Structures are given as C-alpha cells and as structure tokens.
Amino acid sequence: MSRVTFFIAVLTLLFSFPLFSDTQHVVAKGETLYSISRKYGVTVNELCNKNNITQSQVLKAGQKLVIPSMELSHTETYIVAKGDTFYGVARRHNITVEELLKLNGLKSSDTLKIGQVLKVPTTSTTIANAIMNTSPIEIADPRNYTGKKGDSSLLWPVKNPEVLYVSGKISGVQLSAQKNEAVCAIQAGTVMFSGLYRGFGKVVFVQSQSGHMYVYTGLSDTSVSKGEYVSTGKQLGIVGVDSFTGKSQLTFMVFQDGIPIDPAQAPRG
C-alpha cells in the first residue's frame, strides 16, 4: 500500500464517510452512451447532462467522458417546508451546503420558498426511511470538542482564526474563517490528493519533505491538483460552510507516520 493510499484510508475511517468523485471514461470502439451508462450505474440523461451532449450524438473511440459521481447521480425530490434552510436540508440528507446548492444550480444568496422543489441524493438511508415510513435520521457531528483553544497567532491555513481542538474519530483543530476566505498551505510539499469527501466538502492532502501529511478539509473549492508541488502560503482552495455548524470553517489535521499530532506542533514555513 502506498503512503497516500494509507493516509486516505486512515482519513476515510476517521470521517466514517465514503470517498467519491467524478470519474473519467475513455470511450472504446463500439461503445455507446447506453452501454457506458449501464457500466457505471447512471442514466443516459445524467451522462449527457454531465458532458453537455445530446442522446443522439455518436461517440468516437478515444473520446473522454466524465461519469457523474454515483453518490449524487441518483436523486429524489424534497419539498421545502416552513422554516427550512439550506443548512437544515443539507444536514438532513447528509451532504454539505455546497453540494446541495450545486445539485440544484443555486447560490448561497438565494432564498428558499415554501413549496420549492429541491433535488437531494437518494441514499440507502433515505430509501430505508421511506420503506419504514420514519423521519430521516439526524447525523451527529463526529467531532468531539474538547474545549481547549489554540494559539491563533501561529501560521494557520486561514488568517487569525479561532482555534478549537477536536478529538475522537477526528483529531485536529477546527478553524473559524471568513466567508469565501482563501485556504493556504502552512508547509511546502506535494499534493497527494485533492478531491471530495462526502459530508466534509473538498479535501487537500499535502505531504512535506519531512513526511508529515497536512490535511485541509471542508473546502468549497480547490485550486491545486494531485502531484503539484506547493510552497508555503500557496492557496489550496476556498473555505466552505460546515455542514454541521452552518459556519465558514475548516477542520485541519496533521499526521506523522499515520498518527495524528497536535497541528500547533507541526513544522511550518
């Protein structure tokens, strides 16, 4: 097992949420939209919408298609009720606010209206709830807030944050941030992973020359790619809205030999 595979496995266990991202497919001779959709378990319509093509289009060998993430490709409708918010609907369906907005082509500045129809992902949880005729299960925040505060004057991924330590399944610090604030690397290194973890927004792994793995989670967007070398202060992405608190913040962790360490003690600069 490679080092990055090991760290991704560790983080997946810590988060207790599956990793998912869009997949790229290279069309082989004789393949059709129908055969490709069957292969990946998506509909032809979803495949066409994702690639901005029509169902009558003839595919060419070597053509590249983006396969929509299976976690979000199958959707159902949700009718907005009185008192609903983007945060509340997102949490009820175990996705981030950013994922909900993207799925419905909406902006954070938009206002929900009673009776509005939203698309939400169909998951095993919602299917089970429908069968049992029960209300959706509330997902608990997996972070255990210790009450310990950190030194905000240190170099952090965002400027002058409130630093709160968390432990348990997730060990690191929770950093407050300004809306749409840039998230920057606190230590130079190579990007080992840049992608989406369901329920935690987009995540970036940066491995330094010392072997430390810096994990930046809860981003609404990333600006780096796997294999890219980033210097200290390089922007990695934009902070997102936490799906559990509804606030602009991120969880930051540092691992050494697969073991989480105090991020305040990690090398910087």
C-alpha distance (Angstrom), angle and dihedral (degrees) to the residues before:
residue distance angle dihedral
M1 . . .
S2 3.79 . .
R3 3.81 121.3 .
V4 3.81 93.9 -110.6
T5 3.83 92.0 47.1
F6 3.78 88.4 52.2
F7 3.80 93.5 51.1
I8 3.82 92.5 46.3
A9 3.80 88.8 51.1
V10 3.81 90.1 49.8
L11 3.80 92.5 49.7
T12 3.80 92.1 46.1
L13 3.80 89.6 55.4
L14 3.79 91.1 46.5
F15 3.78 93.2 51.5
S16 3.82 95.4 38.8
F17 3.82 87.8 -146.9
P18 3.83 126.8 113.2
L19 3.77 121.0 -108.4
F20 3.76 115.8 -121.4
S21 3.78 139.6 165.7
D22 3.77 139.6 156.0
T23 3.82 115.1 -73.7
Q24 3.80 127.6 -141.9
H25 3.81 118.5 -136.1
V26 3.81 125.2 -165.2
V27 3.80 109.8 -146.5
A28 3.79 115.0 -120.7
K29 3.80 125.6 -152.1
G30 3.80 111.2 -76.0
E31 3.80 96.4 16.0
T32 3.78 120.2 134.5
L33 3.77 134.6 -165.3
Y34 3.79 88.3 -104.5
S35 3.81 95.6 51.7
I36 3.81 91.8 46.5
S37 3.80 92.3 48.0
R38 3.82 90.0 51.4
K39 3.80 90.7 49.1
Y40 3.81 93.3 56.1
G41 3.79 99.0 33.2
V42 3.81 96.8 -116.1
T43 3.79 131.3 117.8
V44 3.81 124.5 -101.4
N45 3.80 88.3 -119.4
E46 3.82 92.0 54.5
L47 3.79 90.2 48.0
C48 3.82 92.3 50.3
N49 3.79 93.8 46.2
K50 3.79 91.8 50.0
N51 3.81 91.9 52.2
N52 3.81 98.4 34.9
I53 3.80 93.7 -121.8
T54 3.82 135.4 124.9
Q55 3.79 126.9 -110.9
S56 3.82 90.2 -118.1
Q57 3.80 93.4 57.4
V58 3.80 115.6 117.4
L59 3.80 113.1 -130.4
K60 3.79 121.9 -133.4
A61 3.79 126.7 -144.5
G62 3.79 109.2 -99.9
Q63 3.80 93.4 24.6
K64 3.80 112.7 138.3
L65 3.80 121.0 -132.1
V66 3.78 129.3 -174.4
I67 3.80 112.5 -132.5
P68 3.82 111.9 -147.3
S69 3.78 115.8 -118.8
M70 3.77 108.4 -90.5
E71 3.82 91.5 -139.7
L72 3.79 90.1 64.3
S73 3.80 102.1 24.8
H74 3.81 95.1 84.0
T75 3.76 110.5 62.1
E76 3.76 141.4 173.0
T77 3.78 131.8 -165.1
Y78 3.78 128.0 -97.9
I79 3.80 122.7 -164.5
V80 3.80 113.2 -141.3
A81 3.81 112.2 -121.7
K82 3.79 131.2 -162.5
G83 3.80 110.6 -70.0
D84 3.81 95.2 18.9
T85 3.80 118.4 142.2
F86 3.81 132.0 -174.8
Y87 3.79 88.1 -109.0
G88 3.79 93.8 50.9
V89 3.81 94.8 46.7
A90 3.81 91.9 45.8
R91 3.79 93.0 50.0
R92 3.80 92.2 46.5
H93 3.80 89.8 56.2
N94 3.82 95.0 40.1
I95 3.81 97.4 -115.7
T96 3.79 133.8 112.7
V97 3.79 123.1 -98.9
E98 3.82 88.5 -113.6
E99 3.82 91.2 54.8
L100 3.82 91.3 49.8
L101 3.81 92.6 49.2
K102 3.82 92.7 47.3
L103 3.79 92.5 47.4
N104 3.81 90.1 55.4
G105 3.80 99.9 35.8
L106 3.80 91.2 -116.7
K107 3.79 135.9 137.8
S108 3.81 128.9 -131.9
S109 3.81 88.0 -115.3
D110 3.82 91.6 60.1
T111 3.81 119.5 103.5
L112 3.78 124.5 -132.1
K113 3.80 117.9 -127.1
I114 3.78 128.2 -154.7
G115 3.80 108.4 -98.9
Q116 3.81 93.8 21.4
V117 3.80 112.9 144.1
L118 3.80 116.6 -129.5
K119 3.79 130.2 -174.4
V120 3.80 114.2 -127.0
P121 3.82 129.8 175.9
T122 3.77 118.2 -92.9
T123 3.78 106.7 -130.1
S124 3.78 135.1 174.4
T125 3.80 87.1 -102.8
T126 3.81 95.0 55.8
I127 3.80 91.5 43.5
A128 3.80 91.3 51.5
N129 3.79 91.0 47.2
A130 3.81 91.0 51.2
I131 3.80 91.3 51.4
M132 3.80 92.5 47.6
N133 3.83 91.9 40.7
T134 3.79 91.4 -129.8
S135 3.77 130.7 136.5
P136 3.84 118.6 -96.8
I137 3.77 116.3 -79.9
E138 3.78 115.0 -107.5
I139 3.80 111.0 -125.7
A140 3.80 112.9 -136.9
D141 3.78 121.4 -134.6
P142 3.84 103.9 -99.9
R143 3.81 91.6 -150.2
N144 3.79 119.7 96.1
Y145 3.81 108.8 -149.5
T146 3.80 108.0 -143.7
G147 3.81 96.3 -168.0
K148 3.80 89.9 -123.1
K149 3.80 114.8 131.0
G150 3.79 126.4 -153.0
D151 3.79 135.6 -143.2
S152 3.80 107.9 -82.0
S153 3.82 91.2 -167.9
L154 3.82 91.4 72.5
L155 3.79 121.2 94.2
W156 3.82 105.7 -85.3
P157 3.84 132.8 170.6
V158 3.83 88.6 -100.2
K159 3.81 129.7 35.1
N160 3.82 121.5 -90.2
P161 3.80 96.7 -20.9
E162 3.75 128.7 178.3
V163 3.79 101.7 -109.4
L164 3.81 117.8 -146.4
Y165 3.79 122.5 176.8
V166 3.80 119.0 -132.1
S167 3.78 128.8 -170.0
G168 3.78 141.4 177.6
K169 3.81 118.7 60.4
I170 3.79 87.2 -0.4
S171 3.80 117.9 41.6
G172 3.78 119.6 -172.6
V173 3.78 137.6 63.5
Q174 3.77 134.6 -52.5
L175 3.81 111.2 -138.2
S176 3.79 124.4 -159.8
A177 3.81 115.4 -139.3
Q178 3.76 144.4 179.2
K179 3.80 118.8 -98.0
N180 3.83 110.3 -80.5
E181 3.81 90.9 -1.4
A182 3.81 118.0 166.1
V183 3.82 116.6 -104.4
C184 3.81 110.5 -144.2
A185 3.80 135.1 -170.4
I186 3.80 115.0 -102.4
Q187 3.80 92.0 -163.4
A188 3.79 132.2 32.4
G189 3.76 118.1 -112.1
T190 3.80 148.6 112.7
V191 3.79 123.1 -60.3
M192 3.80 105.3 -119.4
F193 3.79 96.7 176.6
S194 3.79 136.8 7.6
G195 3.77 116.5 177.2
L196 3.77 150.5 89.1
Y197 3.79 130.2 -52.7
R198 3.78 111.2 -170.6
G199 3.80 111.3 -114.4
F200 3.81 93.8 14.2
G201 3.79 103.3 62.8
K202 3.77 119.3 -130.8
V203 3.79 121.0 -17.6
V204 3.80 133.0 -156.5
F205 3.83 125.0 -161.4
V206 3.80 117.2 -160.6
Q207 3.82 119.6 -174.8
S208 3.81 116.5 -158.6
Q209 3.80 126.3 -150.5
S210 3.81 88.5 -101.9
G211 3.80 89.1 61.7
H212 3.80 96.1 -109.8
M213 3.79 114.7 142.8
Y214 3.81 114.8 -142.2
V215 3.80 113.3 -159.6
Y216 3.80 119.9 -162.7
T217 3.81 111.8 -171.9
G218 3.79 136.6 179.9
L219 3.80 98.2 43.2
S220 3.79 119.4 155.7
D221 3.80 91.0 -154.1
T222 3.80 138.0 7.0
S223 3.80 129.1 -142.8
V224 3.82 100.3 -169.8
S225 3.79 134.6 70.3
K226 3.79 135.4 -142.9
G227 3.81 111.6 -81.4
E228 3.80 94.2 23.2
Y229 3.81 117.7 131.1
V230 3.79 113.0 -133.0
S231 3.78 128.5 -166.2
T232 3.79 125.8 -143.1
G233 3.79 109.3 -74.4
K234 3.81 93.8 23.6
Q235 3.80 111.8 143.3
L236 3.79 110.7 -113.2
G237 3.78 97.7 -179.5
I238 3.80 145.8 -62.4
V239 3.79 125.7 -59.2
G240 3.79 115.4 -110.5
V241 3.78 137.0 -151.3
D242 3.80 112.5 -88.0
S243 3.82 110.2 -118.6
F244 3.81 92.5 -143.0
T245 3.81 102.3 43.4
G246 3.80 100.8 25.8
K247 3.82 89.5 -133.4
S248 3.81 133.4 119.2
Q249 3.80 102.7 -101.1
L250 3.77 143.8 115.3
T251 3.78 138.0 -143.4
F252 3.80 113.3 -126.5
M253 3.80 124.3 -164.1
V254 3.80 136.7 175.0
F255 3.80 125.0 -158.7
Q256 3.78 129.7 -163.3
D257 3.81 115.7 -168.2
G258 3.80 88.7 -16.2
I259 3.81 93.8 -53.9
P260 3.82 120.8 112.7
I261 3.80 113.1 -120.2
D262 3.80 133.3 -170.7
P263 3.82 104.0 -76.5
A264 3.81 89.3 -146.1
Q265 3.84 88.7 63.2
A266 3.81 95.3 48.3
P267 3.84 118.4 110.3
R268 3.79 114.5 -93.2
G269 3.77 135.3 -166.5
